[in-house]
Amino acid sequence: MINTVLGPISEDELVVTLMHEHIVVNIVGEESSEKTYTTEDVLAYVLPYLMEAKEKNLQTIVEATPLGLGRDLDVLVQCSMKSGINIVTCTGAWEGMDYRGKCVPATIKEMSIDEIADVWIKEFEEGIDSTGIKPGFIKLALGDEGKIFPLQEKLLRAAVRTSNKTGMVIQCHIFESSSLPSAIRIIEEEKLPYDRFIWVHADGQMDMEKILESGKKGIWMEFDCIGSAEDFSKYPPAIKILLEEDLIEQLLFGQDSGSYWIKEEEEEWPMRPYARFFNEFIPFCEKEGIDTELINKVIIENSKRALSIKHINK
């Protein structure tokens, strides 16, 4: 079973799934003590884009916004109900770019590894706060400055212990590929099965050497910078290499698309339409010789395997 914001569904109900999207993002790092927007504001802005993607046969969005980055369950529930799209929310923490803890809740920063894991495990077992809504995966971000800082390592170890207890997959944003070996060392020390780790933004630098090394271990490679890509020219060659190396089974697609953006005054964040994958990316890949059946396999079968909760011997 897969947890969605409207309750658990079977893996077969996921169908066409984009593995990394956003609906509300709060990069300012406020912990939502006082909202600066309403659910209706978000629906008015986001729902037309969701409906456009639904018309292209999108059935499931993996919404990769943890607490501290803007996770808003009321918004996600309403978006799912009104669009008819399954939405999978997450537990975890976002410590990407050079924000140095800005988007990690203060209570989490003060906890030990096991205390953090206990919080995230409780969300999976009992639901988030009093909502009864359970996460379907663990979201992290780290290593964007070429190294993994102590807070980031603590979060990663907590995520691994959460995964080892619950079976949830870890979706880990690492844009700087030079940080990946350190992350792999940590998950190996914590004895995480490789197939419960997704390298988010593997296409950020398209470091094929590390992509192939990771894929051969059984780590998932997620190509998900599609929503912001100026063009898609780097993708067909990379996909063909994965096909030649028999690693398509380890590939996932997302766009990092959306969203309603809570921003600081000088920042701008134009909407990245959820349907771009279907309207632009798939046709481009078809013209470059990538079989549509292969893409469908990735967004249906691979996504299903990645999100499936693995059996844990407790």
C-alpha positions as CSV (number, residue, x, y, z in Angstrom):
1,M,0.0,0.0,0.0
2,I,1.0,3.6,-0.7
3,N,0.1,6.4,1.7
4,T,-1.6,9.4,0.0
5,V,-3.1,12.5,1.6
6,L,-6.5,11.0,1.1
7,G,-5.5,7.6,2.6
8,P,-3.7,4.5,1.5
9,I,-4.0,3.2,-2.1
10,S,-2.6,0.1,-3.8
11,E,0.6,0.4,-5.8
12,D,-1.4,-0.4,-8.9
13,E,-3.5,2.8,-8.4
14,L,-0.5,5.0,-8.7
15,V,-0.3,4.5,-12.5
16,V,1.4,7.5,-14.2
17,T,3.5,9.1,-11.5
18,L,5.8,12.1,-11.5
19,M,8.3,11.6,-8.6
20,H,9.2,15.1,-7.7
21,E,6.8,18.0,-7.8
22,H,5.8,20.9,-5.4
23,I,2.5,22.6,-4.7
24,V,3.5,25.1,-2.0
25,V,7.1,26.0,-1.3
26,N,8.2,28.4,1.5
27,I,11.9,29.0,1.0
28,V,11.8,31.8,3.5
29,G,12.0,29.1,6.1
30,E,9.1,30.1,8.3
31,E,7.5,27.3,10.3
32,S,4.0,28.3,9.4
33,S,3.1,29.8,12.8
34,E,1.1,32.3,10.8
35,K,0.2,31.7,7.1
36,T,0.6,34.5,4.7
37,Y,-1.8,32.9,2.2
38,T,-5.0,30.9,2.3
39,T,-5.8,27.5,0.9
40,E,-8.1,29.2,-1.6
41,D,-5.2,31.4,-2.8
42,V,-3.2,28.2,-3.6
43,L,-6.2,26.4,-5.3
44,A,-6.9,29.4,-7.5
45,Y,-3.3,29.5,-8.7
46,V,-2.3,25.8,-8.8
47,L,-5.5,23.9,-9.6
48,P,-5.7,24.9,-13.4
49,Y,-2.1,23.5,-13.8
50,L,-3.0,20.3,-12.0
51,M,-6.1,19.9,-14.2
52,E,-4.0,20.4,-17.3
53,A,-1.7,17.6,-16.2
54,K,-4.7,15.4,-15.3
55,E,-6.0,15.8,-18.8
56,K,-2.6,14.4,-20.0
57,N,-3.3,11.3,-17.9
58,L,-1.2,12.2,-14.8
59,Q,-2.5,10.1,-11.9
60,T,0.0,10.7,-9.1
61,I,2.2,13.5,-7.8
62,V,5.0,12.8,-5.3
63,E,4.9,16.1,-3.5
64,A,8.5,16.7,-2.1
65,T,7.9,19.5,0.4
66,P,8.8,18.5,4.0
67,L,8.0,20.5,7.2
68,G,10.1,23.6,7.2
69,L,9.9,24.1,3.5
70,G,6.2,24.7,3.4
71,R,4.4,21.3,3.8
72,D,0.7,22.2,4.0
73,L,-1.6,19.2,4.4
74,D,-4.8,21.1,4.1
75,V,-3.7,22.5,0.7
76,L,-2.6,19.0,-0.5
77,V,-5.9,17.4,0.6
78,Q,-7.9,20.0,-1.3
79,C,-5.8,19.9,-4.4
80,S,-6.1,16.1,-4.5
81,M,-9.8,16.1,-3.9
82,K,-10.5,18.8,-6.5
83,S,-8.1,17.5,-9.2
84,G,-8.6,13.8,-8.7
85,I,-4.8,13.3,-8.7
86,N,-3.2,11.2,-6.0
87,I,-0.8,13.2,-3.9
88,V,1.9,11.6,-1.8
89,T,3.4,13.7,1.0
90,C,6.6,13.2,2.9
91,T,8.3,13.4,6.2
92,G,12.0,14.5,6.5
93,A,13.8,17.9,6.2
94,W,15.3,20.1,3.5
95,E,18.9,21.3,4.0
96,G,19.8,22.2,0.4
97,M,21.7,24.9,-1.4
98,D,23.6,27.2,1.0
99,Y,20.7,27.9,3.4
100,R,22.5,26.2,6.4
101,G,19.5,25.1,8.5
102,K,17.2,27.9,7.5
103,C,14.5,25.5,6.3
104,V,15.0,22.9,9.1
105,P,12.6,23.3,12.0
106,A,14.4,24.4,15.2
107,T,13.1,21.5,17.2
108,I,14.6,19.1,14.7
109,K,18.0,20.8,14.7
110,E,18.2,20.4,18.5
111,M,17.4,16.7,18.5
112,S,19.7,13.7,18.4
113,I,19.7,11.3,15.4
114,D,17.4,8.8,17.2
115,E,15.1,11.5,18.5
116,I,14.6,12.8,14.9
117,A,14.0,9.3,13.6
118,D,11.4,8.7,16.3
119,V,9.5,11.8,15.1
120,W,9.5,10.7,11.5
121,I,8.6,7.1,12.4
122,K,5.7,8.3,14.5
123,E,4.4,10.3,11.5
124,F,4.5,7.1,9.4
125,E,2.9,4.9,12.1
126,E,0.3,7.3,13.6
127,G,0.0,10.2,11.1
128,I,1.2,13.7,10.9
129,D,0.1,15.7,14.0
130,S,-3.6,15.0,14.5
131,T,-4.5,14.8,10.8
132,G,-4.2,11.0,10.4
133,I,-2.4,11.7,7.1
134,K,0.7,9.5,6.7
135,P,3.8,10.2,4.6
136,G,4.7,7.9,1.7
137,F,8.4,8.7,1.6
138,I,11.3,10.6,3.4
139,K,12.6,13.8,1.8
140,L,16.1,15.2,2.4
141,A,18.3,17.8,0.8
142,L,22.1,18.0,1.5
143,G,25.5,18.2,0.0
144,D,25.0,21.2,-2.4
145,E,28.2,22.9,-1.3
146,G,30.4,19.9,-2.1
147,K,30.4,18.4,1.4
148,I,28.0,17.1,3.9
149,F,27.8,19.3,7.0
150,P,27.2,17.9,10.5
151,L,23.5,18.8,10.6
152,Q,23.0,17.2,7.1
153,E,24.8,14.0,8.2
154,K,22.5,13.9,11.3
155,L,19.4,14.2,9.1
156,L,20.7,11.6,6.7
157,R,21.4,9.1,9.5
158,A,18.0,9.8,11.0
159,A,16.4,9.2,7.6
160,V,18.1,5.9,7.2
161,R,17.0,4.7,10.6
162,T,13.5,5.8,9.8
163,S,13.6,3.9,6.5
164,N,15.1,0.8,8.2
165,K,12.1,0.9,10.6
166,T,9.3,1.8,8.2
167,G,10.4,0.7,4.8
168,M,9.9,4.1,3.3
169,V,12.2,5.2,0.5
170,I,14.5,8.2,1.0
171,Q,14.4,10.8,-1.7
172,C,17.6,12.8,-1.3
173,H,18.3,16.0,-3.1
174,I,22.1,16.1,-3.9
175,F,22.8,18.6,-6.8
176,E,26.5,18.6,-6.3
177,S,27.6,15.1,-7.5
178,S,30.9,15.3,-5.6
179,S,28.9,14.9,-2.4
180,L,27.4,11.7,-3.4
181,P,30.2,9.3,-2.3
182,S,30.0,10.8,1.2
183,A,26.2,10.2,1.3
184,I,26.7,6.6,0.1
185,R,29.3,6.0,2.8
186,I,26.9,7.1,5.4
187,I,24.0,5.0,4.2
188,E,26.4,2.0,4.0
189,E,27.5,2.6,7.6
190,E,23.8,2.7,8.6
191,K,23.1,-0.5,6.5
192,L,20.4,1.0,4.3
193,P,19.5,-1.2,1.3
194,Y,20.6,0.7,-1.8
195,D,17.1,0.4,-3.4
196,R,15.7,2.6,-0.6
197,F,17.8,5.6,-1.7
198,I,16.8,7.9,-4.5
199,W,19.5,10.3,-5.8
200,V,17.4,13.4,-6.5
201,H,18.8,15.7,-9.2
202,A,21.1,13.1,-10.6
203,D,20.6,15.1,-13.8
204,G,21.7,18.3,-12.3
205,Q,25.3,18.0,-13.5
206,M,24.6,14.8,-15.4
207,D,27.8,13.2,-14.0
208,M,27.5,9.9,-16.0
209,E,30.4,8.3,-14.1
210,K,28.6,8.6,-10.8
211,I,25.2,7.9,-12.3
212,L,26.4,4.6,-13.6
213,E,28.3,3.7,-10.4
214,S,25.2,4.4,-8.3
215,G,22.8,2.6,-10.6
216,K,25.0,-0.5,-10.6
217,K,24.8,-0.5,-6.8
218,G,21.0,-0.5,-7.0
219,I,20.5,3.2,-6.1
220,W,17.7,5.0,-7.9
221,M,18.7,7.9,-10.2
222,E,16.1,10.6,-10.5
223,F,16.1,12.9,-13.5
224,D,14.0,15.7,-12.2
225,C,15.4,19.1,-13.3
226,I,13.1,18.8,-16.3
227,G,10.8,21.5,-15.1
228,S,13.5,24.2,-15.2
229,A,15.5,22.9,-18.1
230,E,16.0,25.4,-20.9
231,D,16.2,22.5,-23.3
232,F,16.1,18.8,-23.1
233,S,19.2,18.0,-25.2
234,K,21.2,16.2,-22.4
235,Y,18.5,13.7,-21.6
236,P,18.2,11.4,-24.7
237,P,22.0,10.6,-24.7
238,A,21.9,9.9,-21.0
239,I,18.8,7.7,-21.3
240,K,20.5,5.8,-24.2
241,I,23.6,5.1,-22.0
242,L,21.4,3.8,-19.2
243,L,19.6,1.6,-21.7
244,E,23.0,0.3,-23.0
245,E,24.1,-0.4,-19.5
246,D,20.9,-2.2,-18.6
247,L,20.1,0.4,-15.9
248,I,16.7,1.8,-17.1
249,E,15.2,-0.2,-14.2
250,Q,16.9,2.3,-11.8
251,L,15.6,5.5,-13.5
252,L,12.9,7.8,-12.2
253,F,11.4,11.0,-13.7
254,G,10.1,14.2,-12.1
255,Q,10.2,17.8,-12.9
256,D,10.7,19.7,-9.6
257,S,7.7,21.6,-11.0
258,G,5.1,24.0,-9.5
259,S,4.4,25.9,-7.3
260,Y,2.7,28.5,-5.1
261,W,5.8,30.2,-3.9
262,I,6.2,32.0,-0.5
263,K,9.2,34.2,-1.3
264,E,11.3,37.0,-0.1
265,E,10.7,40.2,-1.9
266,E,13.6,40.1,-4.3
267,E,12.9,36.6,-5.4
268,E,10.7,35.5,-8.3
269,W,9.4,32.0,-8.9
270,P,7.4,31.5,-12.1
271,M,5.1,28.6,-12.2
272,R,6.7,25.5,-13.8
273,P,3.6,23.7,-15.4
274,Y,3.1,20.1,-14.3
275,A,2.1,19.2,-17.8
276,R,5.4,20.2,-19.4
277,F,6.6,16.6,-19.1
278,F,3.8,15.5,-21.4
279,N,3.6,18.5,-23.7
280,E,7.3,19.0,-24.3
281,F,9.6,16.4,-22.7
282,I,8.0,13.2,-24.1
283,P,7.7,14.6,-27.7
284,F,11.3,15.8,-27.6
285,C,12.5,12.4,-26.5
286,E,10.4,10.6,-29.1
287,K,12.1,12.8,-31.9
288,E,15.5,11.8,-30.5
289,G,14.7,8.1,-30.7
290,I,13.6,7.3,-27.2
291,D,10.7,4.9,-27.3
292,T,7.5,6.2,-25.5
293,E,7.0,2.7,-24.0
294,L,10.3,3.1,-22.2
295,I,9.3,6.5,-20.8
296,N,5.9,4.9,-19.7
297,K,7.7,2.1,-18.0
298,V,9.8,4.6,-16.0
299,I,6.8,6.8,-14.9
300,I,4.6,3.8,-14.1
301,E,6.5,0.6,-13.2
302,N,9.7,2.2,-11.8
303,S,7.8,4.7,-9.8
304,K,5.6,1.9,-8.3
305,R,8.6,-0.1,-7.3
306,A,10.4,2.9,-5.8
307,L,7.5,3.9,-3.7
308,S,6.4,0.5,-2.5
309,I,6.9,0.1,1.2
310,K,9.4,-2.7,1.7
311,H,8.7,-5.4,4.3
312,I,10.6,-4.8,7.5
313,N,11.4,-7.5,10.1
314,K,10.7,-5.7,13.3
